[in-house]
Every structure is written in structure tokens, then in C-alpha cells.
């Protein structure tokens, strides 16, 4: 059995099309995101983002955002 070797980009494009078709765009993207490393240092960023905020402060902000989007 002889198999034609296709370029990797062609295989990737076909795989993404199949994922979109079978999972839908949103779930396909969610699936693909688990294979990316991301960037930055969340530990350091978290110290800046949440500096001087209590858990209750954060919860209140989340609740306010949810009300604003309804």
C-alpha cells in the first residue's frame, strides 16, 4: 500500500474543517484551545489585577457585569 504524503498544512486544514462540521465552531475552538500554551505570567498578573480586593469585592463585580449584560 502506497500512501501519498500530503503537506501538513493541507492535513491541518482538513482536520479543522472536520472539527467544525462535527463539533460546530464554538466547540471546535474550545477543543483546539486546550493545545495552546498561552502567554504571560498569570501569577504576577493576578497580583496586579486583584490587588487590595476581597473575594466579596470580586463576586460583587462579577454580579454587576452579569446584570449589565442582561
Number of C-alpha atoms within 10 A of each C-alpha: 3 4 5 6 7 8 8 9 9 9 12 11 11 12 12 15 15 13 17 15 11 11 14 12 14 9 13 17 14 11 12 11 11 9 8 7 7 9 6 8 8 11 8 9 11 10 10 10 10 12 9 9 9 10 10 9 12 12 11 12 12 12 11 11 11 10 9 8 6 5
